[in-house]
Amino acid sequence: MTQTYAALLRGINVSGHRKVPMAELRSLLEGLGHGDVRTHLQSGNAVFTTAAGTPEAELTAAIEDAIEDRFGFRVDCLVRDGAYLAAVADACPFPTAGVEGKQLHALYFSGPPDAGRFAAIDQEAYRPEAFALGDRVLYLYVPEGLGRSKLGDAVSRPSLSEGLVVTARNWNTVLKLVEMTREG
């Protein structure tokens, strides 16, 4: 029995740094024994199948170690199963119909974020931008996109997510990963 997972790599292929070609990432994942390996975009999104019930932390550690062995640098990674990704999309507290991908983002955390740290952010000061915490995720609505977002800067402060790995995906990618994990 297999289960479909997505690996979300943080901070690769940005401005020519920390290059991890997707063909090599697929090969690396296959070398770890995973099946039906597919990638999406160049920013570190991979979907694969493996034995059902394999702990996400175990998969994450194996992928991070393999990337370091092959490429010579460490890359933070989060692995989530398809059911979790679908639940994140379904639980979005913001309207998603007609939203552009750049307007809505999911910031995935390696563990539960400290809600008290985020409560200190005065959301009224940033309207119409808004955020909401979910299950190991922060939903970020930024109507003008992240490039102009003051709230995006505020929720991205390292002190808010201290001790956690965080990686963001725009809403188009969130939905594509849900679709890809359902296909697997």
HELIX and SHEET records of a PDB file:
HELIX    1   1 MET A   22  GLY A   31  1                                  10    
HELIX    2   2 GLU A   56  PHE A   71  1                                  16    
HELIX    3   3 GLY A   82  ASP A   90  1                                   9    
HELIX    4   4 GLY A  101  GLN A  103  5                                   3    
HELIX    5   5 ALA A  115  ALA A  119  1                                   5    
HELIX    6   6 GLN A  123  TYR A  126  5                                   4    
HELIX    7   7 LEU A  146  ARG A  148  5                                   3    
HELIX    8   8 LYS A  150  VAL A  155  1                                   6    
HELIX    9   9 PRO A  158  SER A  161  5                                   4    
HELIX   10  10 TRP A  171  GLU A  183  1                                  13    
SHEET    1   A 4 GLY A  35  HIS A  40  0                                        
SHEET    2   A 4 ASN A  45  ALA A  51 -1                                        
SHEET    3   A 4 THR A   2  LEU A   9 -1                                        
SHEET    4   A 4 CYS A  77  ASP A  81 -1                                        
SHEET    1   B 4 ALA A 130  GLY A 134  0                                        
SHEET    2   B 4 VAL A 137  TYR A 141 -1                                        
SHEET    3   B 4 LEU A 104  PHE A 109 -1                                        
SHEET    4   B 4 VAL A 166  ASN A 170 -1                                        
END                                                                             
